[in-house]
Amino acid sequence: MTITVTADPTNAPPRTRIVVATPAGSVMSTLSVWRNVDGEQIPLREQPQAGFDSRPVDDFECPYGVPVTYGWSATYSTAVTDLWNETWASTAAWTAATDGPAVSAPWTVSGGTARNGGNQWIARDVAPGKYRVTIASLVGRQVMLTDVGGYSVAVYVDTSGKLSVTSLATATSGNTLYVTTINPAQPFTIDIGESSVTIKGTGGSLSVPSPLTLTKVQLAPLPAPVPAGAMVVGAIRVQAYATIATLEEQSATVWLRPVDAWLIHPATPARSVRIASASTDYASLTDFDPIVNKATATRHDILGSSKPLTTIPGNRGSDEGVLKIRTYTRQAEVDVLELLRDQVPILVNIPADWMTYFKYAFYQIGDVAPRRLKPGVRYPHRDIDLPYVEVEAPVVDVANNGWSWAQLAADFPTWNQVKAAFATWNDMAINKRRPGF
């Protein structure tokens, strides 16, 4: 079991990368990762997925120039006991599935594989439980994992030759399609966890939400009619997990020390903006207005008395003021306005060694009006005042950093795969994928 943290101050924006790992071959059922600063334990905004034995996660909100440690906890198990291992000497352990056609040509076996003879489905029961299923290879549709509650997960080969997955997240919902980059001609594993099913193999991995408790493995040639031999299934092994283990660990101390300050967009780190202390190549910090903590007490003047009464509803307000920056290029100006466009509160992260003592916090930015340094002068310099008020950290999901058209094409070679992964065009633009992608 390990937790390894690496500071990356040159990334845009700066980050720490945390890698957590349980013993090789194990499956994490639950896990959480947090940051420790000055005795405070803060859960990371982006949490790694369960269902794996090792996962990385990036922290774009680590304060600059102060000592930080990270901690994590997890529950995990290891598949150690074979429930059964079907190597296809025969189909004697399999029966005609009640879900499929009642009468059809039987399946045949040869060379360690099983082949359909027609449209008949065959099935093999297991005691209800959470298992690891390993399939040596698959051609055609489809291996279905089902339970008595109506939940199911099915894997099959799509038209691109990769593995696709359909999952029933609730007993009454429709199937959700997930397109993977996993090569079905090579062995792949299906790990059934408490609330998700994780598929791993050569070329990729995928975790889908599902409360599946396995009771039956079905081989279903679909869609009918299916020619004999069109579906070919390699050896299938079902393994039972060992007793669930738990862990909690702390990392070594790490310092994230970038040269510049950053205005961090918590939902889309790629939109964050770099601010230098003194530079003319992009954007710099020029000044702060005085910090104001507004009074919330109300004054009540009393007739005939020189002394008013006050009512106090609570504490003074949080920090308010104006952060003054200057942009030196048109691109820097555009980047600042794009950072603020959706009005999500931003994190102001200024290195401690600047000694500004500006509070590391999230701030809501008010009205913004970029202005020229001198009217009529033809250069791109702009002064931009950012009126701010300190607010609670926003509740937002993290989109992937460094998202681009090139990366989209690499991750999803076909338009059908794009449609399967993203619910809307805006989701695709910020790389907000459906669960499991």
Salt bridges, closest charged atoms under 4 A:
ASP8 OD2 - ARG15 NE 3.34
ASP58 OD2 - ARG15 NH1 3.22
ASP58 OD1 - ARG17 NE 2.71
ASP59 OD2 - ARG35 NE 2.79
GLU61 OE2 - ARG45 NE 2.56
ASP82 OD2 - ARG237 NE 3.52
GLU86 OE1 - ARG124 NH1 3.14
ASP191 OD1 - ARG132 NE 2.68
ASP191 OD2 - LYS200 NZ 3.45
ASP260 OD2 - ARG274 NH1 3.35
ASP281 OD2 - ARG274 NH2 3.83
ASP289 OD1 - LYS324 NZ 3.81
ASP301 OD1 - ARG299 NE 2.89
ASP319 OD2 - LYS359 NZ 3.85
GLU320 OE1 - LYS294 NZ 3.78
GLU333 OE1 - ARG330 NH1 3.03
GLU333 OE1 - ARG382 NE 3.78
GLU338 OE2 - ARG271 NE 3.73
GLU338 OE2 - ARG341 NH2 2.85
ASP342 OD2 - HIS265 NE2 2.92
ASP342 OD2 - ARG271 NH1 3.39
ASP383 OD1 - ARG326 NE 2.66
ASP385 OD2 - LYS324 NZ 3.38
ASP385 OD2 - ARG371 NH1 3.37
GLU390 OE1 - LYS359 NZ 3.11
ASP411 OD2 - ARG433 NH2 2.83
